[in-house]
Amino acid sequence: MFSVQSKLPVGVTAFIVMNAVCIGLRAQDGDDTRGKAKSLRPRVATAVPAKISQRTATIHWQRVPLRDALARLHSLFDDTVFVDRRIDPSMRVSLDIEAGSAEEVVAAIAAGRELGVAQLGTAVYLGPSAVAGQLRAISAARSQEVGRLPSDLRASLTQKQPTDWTRLGEPRRLITSIVEQRGWRLKNADAIPHDLWSAGELPGLTLAEQLTVLLIGFDLTFELRPNDRSIEIIPLKGFIKTPKMNEGSKQSATPANSARAKKDGKHVYTLRVQEQPVGTVLQELSKRLHWAIQIDEESIRAAGKSLEKRVSFSVENADQEHLLEALLRPAGLDYRLEGERVRIIAGRYDEK
């Protein structure tokens, strides 16, 4: 699944759906106007199928603490927002937007703050941009490992289960409990640093999704040990490099309508791609954004490259050049801008 959004000069947002569900990006203080009233969820999580929210909310926030903003957001939309432990919950948020989903609002909060957003099911993750850009890929990799297990071991791990925790909850105990509830054992709980969390919850997720979201704030992931039905916590290592959050990024930043901003007078785009062939993505960009794309298939074949190479990446508010680099670099391809035409060629980049 992937989606792309273009910010146009007149402030009109062209939102383009590719392959499946469309998730928007837009940027809201004291007034929350919802299209339809919704009661808060009960404290005990229940495995009720998530509803696709059709409501629209107009939000006006001025210097609202992040934790308060997300509490208000929870009463407007069905999605649950999980905030990485490295993000300052007292960060001040100012927004003035109309939004149709929690992800749109959270993406607007992230804009201009070195933060990123990723969605797993109805869970919306807010964290450092480098981490958010890899969250889905990490979850997918772990899910594939689960998928290779025999069916009797796999069944409990693929069930979507909700979870919640109380104020001052310890993530070490929470993760141990989640694993044990699925009939497995956590081998090295001590690998999870001691921490105390505010009360929170996650919607129905598979084990791979749950552990990915809960562990990523510690730069950790997990490996399966099916021989003794156990799970080992391991460092994230090569999946991502997580930049330290500097003080400036934690301070209040309040650009008005920041999600509608242009970059140096150019159109900017938000694009998420998960395991899609490069050629397919190029076709969709050409079709949806009306880019004149010409592919030099002969030079690509001669260089031993392929448009069938599958790539995963995420960019936010990127201009055309940065979007193309993010798409083509993993496949060892390059591009040339020839007037209004984009020419795709075998490039100087090595596949990663």
C-alpha positions in Angstrom: 0.0 0.0 0.0 1.2 3.5 -0.7 -0.3 7.0 -0.9 0.9 10.3 -2.1 -0.2 13.8 -1.3 0.9 17.0 -3.2 0.7 20.4 -1.7 -0.2 22.9 -4.4 0.6 26.7 -4.5 -2.9 27.9 -3.9 -3.2 25.8 -0.7 -5.4 23.1 -2.4 -4.3 19.7 -1.4 -4.4 17.0 -4.1 -4.6 13.7 -2.4 -4.0 10.7 -4.5 -4.8 7.1 -3.6 -2.5 4.3 -4.8 -3.3 0.6 -4.4 -5.6 0.8 -1.3 -6.5 3.0 1.6 -6.0 6.8 1.3 -4.5 8.4 4.4 -4.2 12.2 4.3 -2.0 14.9 5.6 -3.2 18.2 6.9 -2.6 20.3 9.7 -5.5 22.4 14.6 -6.5 25.0 20.1 -9.4 25.1 22.2 -12.2 24.4 19.6 -12.8 20.9 18.3 -15.7 20.6 15.9 -16.6 17.1 15.0 -18.9 15.9 12.2 -20.4 13.3 14.4 -20.3 12.8 18.2 -18.4 9.8 19.6 -18.2 8.6 23.1 -14.8 7.8 24.7 -13.7 4.1 24.7 -14.2 2.1 27.9 -11.1 1.6 30.0 -11.0 -2.2 29.3 -9.9 -2.9 25.7 -12.2 -5.2 23.8 -11.6 -6.8 20.5 -14.2 -4.9 18.6 -13.5 -4.5 14.8 -12.2 -1.1 14.0 -14.6 1.2 12.2 -13.5 3.3 9.3 -14.1 6.9 10.4 -16.0 9.1 8.0 -16.2 12.1 10.3 -14.5 15.4 9.6 -13.2 17.7 12.4 -12.3 21.3 12.4 -9.6 21.9 14.9 -8.2 25.2 16.3 -5.4 24.6 18.8 -3.1 27.3 20.2 -0.1 26.1 22.2 -1.9 23.0 23.5 0.4 20.5 25.2 0.8 17.4 23.0 -0.6 15.0 25.6 -3.8 17.2 25.9 -4.1 17.5 22.1 -3.9 13.8 21.6 -6.5 13.2 24.4 -8.9 15.5 22.5 -8.1 13.8 19.2 -8.9 10.4 20.8 -12.5 11.6 21.3 -12.8 12.6 17.6 -11.5 9.6 15.7 -11.3 5.8 16.1 -7.6 5.6 15.6 -5.3 5.2 18.6 -2.1 7.4 18.7 1.1 5.9 20.2 3.8 8.5 21.0 7.4 7.4 21.1 9.0 7.6 24.5 11.6 10.1 23.1 9.0 12.7 22.3 8.3 15.4 24.9 4.6 15.1 25.8 4.6 18.7 27.0 5.5 20.0 23.5 3.2 22.8 22.5 1.0 22.3 19.5 -0.7 25.0 17.4 -2.9 23.9 14.5 -5.7 25.3 12.5 -7.0 22.7 10.1 -9.9 20.5 8.9 -9.1 16.8 9.1 -10.8 13.5 8.3 -8.5 11.2 10.3 -6.2 11.0 13.3 -3.3 10.4 11.0 -3.9 13.7 9.2 -3.8 15.6 12.4 -0.7 13.8 13.8 1.1 14.3 10.5 0.4 18.0 10.8 1.8 18.0 14.3 4.9 16.2 13.0 5.5 18.6 10.1 8.5 20.9 10.8 9.6 19.2 14.0 11.9 16.4 12.7 9.1 14.0 13.6 7.4 11.4 11.5 4.1 9.4 11.4 3.4 5.8 10.5 0.2 3.7 10.7 -0.2 0.1 11.6 -3.8 -0.9 11.3 -5.7 1.7 13.4 -2.6 2.5 15.4 -0.9 5.8 14.5 2.7 6.1 15.6 4.4 9.5 16.2 8.2 9.5 16.7 11.5 10.6 15.2 11.2 10.8 11.5 14.0 8.3 10.8 12.2 5.8 13.0 8.7 6.4 11.6 10.0 5.9 8.1 11.1 2.4 8.9 8.4 1.3 11.3 6.2 -0.5 8.8 9.2 -2.2 7.1 10.4 -3.5 10.5 6.9 -4.8 11.3 6.6 -6.4 7.9 10.0 -8.2 8.3 9.0 -9.6 11.6 5.6 -10.6 10.3 7.2 -12.5 7.5 9.3 -14.4 10.0 6.1 -15.3 11.9 4.5 -16.3 8.6 7.2 -18.9 8.1 6.4 -20.7 11.3 4.3 -24.0 11.3 0.6 -23.3 11.7 0.4 -24.5 15.3 3.0 -22.0 16.4 1.9 -19.2 14.1 -1.8 -19.1 15.0 -1.6 -17.3 18.4 0.9 -14.7 17.0 -1.2 -13.6 14.1 -4.4 -13.0 16.0 -5.1 -9.2 16.4 -5.4 -8.5 20.1 -5.8 -5.1 21.8 -3.9 -4.2 24.9 -3.8 -1.4 27.5 -1.7 -0.3 30.5 -2.2 1.9 33.5 -0.3 5.0 34.6 3.2 4.2 35.7 3.1 1.0 33.7 6.5 -0.7 33.1 7.0 -1.6 29.4 9.1 -4.6 30.5 6.2 -6.1 32.4 3.7 -5.1 29.6 5.7 -6.8 26.9 6.3 -9.9 29.0 2.5 -10.1 29.6 1.7 -9.7 25.9 4.1 -12.5 25.0 2.8 -14.9 27.7 -0.8 -14.2 26.8 -0.1 -15.7 23.4 1.4 -18.8 24.8 5.1 -17.9 24.3 7.9 -16.9 26.7 10.1 -13.8 26.8 13.7 -15.0 27.2 15.4 -11.8 28.2 13.0 -9.2 29.6 16.0 -7.5 31.3 17.1 -6.3 27.8 14.2 -3.8 27.9 15.4 -0.8 29.9 13.4 0.2 33.0 10.9 2.9 32.2 7.5 4.2 33.5 4.8 5.1 31.0 1.6 7.2 31.1 -1.6 5.2 30.7 -2.1 4.1 27.2 -3.5 1.5 24.8 -3.1 -0.1 21.5 -5.9 -1.4 19.2 -6.1 -4.9 17.9 -2.7 -5.8 16.4 -0.7 -8.9 15.7 2.2 -9.7 18.0 4.8 -8.5 15.4 3.0 -5.2 15.2 2.6 -4.8 19.0 6.2 -5.6 19.8 7.5 -3.4 16.9 5.6 -0.3 18.2 6.4 -0.9 21.9 10.1 -1.8 21.4 11.1 0.8 18.8 11.5 3.6 21.3 14.3 1.6 22.9 16.0 0.9 19.5 15.1 -2.8 20.0 13.3 -5.5 18.1 12.8 -9.2 18.6 13.6 -12.7 17.2 11.6 -15.8 17.4 13.0 -19.0 19.0 10.4 -21.6 17.9 12.3 -24.6 19.3 11.3 -23.6 22.8 8.5 -21.3 21.9 10.3 -18.2 23.1 11.1 -14.7 22.0 14.4 -12.9 22.4 14.8 -9.1 22.5 17.6 -7.9 20.3 19.1 -4.5 19.2 17.6 -2.9 16.1 21.1 -2.6 14.6 21.0 -2.1 10.8 17.3 -1.4 10.4 17.5 2.3 11.3 19.8 4.9 12.6 17.9 7.0 15.2 19.1 10.6 15.5 19.0 12.1 19.0 16.2 14.5 19.6 17.9 17.8 20.2 16.4 20.4 22.5 15.3 22.6 19.5 13.1 19.8 18.1 11.4 19.5 21.5 10.5 23.1 21.8 7.3 24.5 20.6 7.2 25.1 16.8 4.0 26.7 15.6 4.1 27.4 11.8 0.5 28.1 10.7 -0.9 25.6 8.3 2.6 24.0 8.0 1.3 20.9 6.2 0.2 23.1 3.3 3.6 24.8 2.9 5.6 24.8 -0.3 9.3 24.1 -0.5 11.3 26.8 -2.4 8.2 27.5 -4.5 8.0 23.8 -5.7 5.3 21.3 -5.1 6.1 19.0 -2.3 4.8 15.4 -1.7 4.3 12.9 1.0 4.7 9.3 -0.2 4.7 5.9 1.6 5.6 2.8 -0.3 5.7 -0.7 1.1 7.3 -3.5 -0.9 6.2 -2.3 -4.4 8.0 -2.7 -7.7 9.8 0.4 -8.8 8.1 0.3 -12.2 4.6 0.2 -10.6 5.4 3.2 -8.5 6.7 5.1 -11.5 3.5 4.3 -13.5 1.3 5.5 -10.7 3.3 8.8 -10.4 3.0 9.3 -14.1 -0.7 8.6 -14.0 -1.7 10.4 -10.8 0.7 13.4 -10.9 0.9 13.7 -14.7 4.6 13.4 -14.8 6.1 12.8 -18.2 8.3 9.7 -17.3 10.4 8.0 -19.9 12.2 4.8 -18.9 15.5 3.9 -20.6 14.9 0.1 -20.3 17.9 -0.8 -22.5 20.5 0.9 -20.2 18.7 -0.5 -17.1 18.9 -4.1 -18.4 22.5 -3.6 -19.5 23.5 -2.5 -16.0 21.8 -5.6 -14.5 19.1 -3.6 -12.9 15.3 -4.2 -12.9 12.1 -2.2 -12.6 10.7 -5.2 -10.8 12.9 -4.5 -7.8 10.6 -4.0 -4.8 11.3 -1.0 -2.6 10.0 0.4 0.7 10.4 4.0 1.8 8.7 7.1 3.2 9.1 10.8 2.5 7.3 13.8 3.9 7.1 17.2 2.2 9.7 16.2 -0.3 10.2 18.0 -3.7 10.3 16.0 -6.9 14.0 15.4 -6.8 14.1 14.0 -3.3 11.1 11.9 -4.0 12.7 10.4 -7.1 16.0 9.7 -5.2 14.1 7.9 -2.4 12.3 5.8 -4.9 15.2 5.0 -7.3 18.2 4.7 -5.0 17.3 1.4 -3.4 17.0 -0.1 -6.9 20.3 1.2 -8.2 18.5 3.6 -10.6 18.9 7.3 -11.3 17.0 10.0 -13.2 17.6 13.0 -15.4 15.2 16.0 -15.7 15.0 17.0 -19.4 12.7 20.0 -19.4 9.3 18.7 -18.3 10.4 15.1 -18.9 11.8 12.7 -16.2 14.1 10.1 -17.7 14.8 7.0 -15.7 18.2 5.4 -16.2 20.7 3.0 -14.6 22.4 5.1 -12.0 25.3 5.6 -9.8 23.5 4.4 -6.7 24.3 1.0 -5.3 21.3 -1.1 -4.2 20.8 -1.2 -0.5 
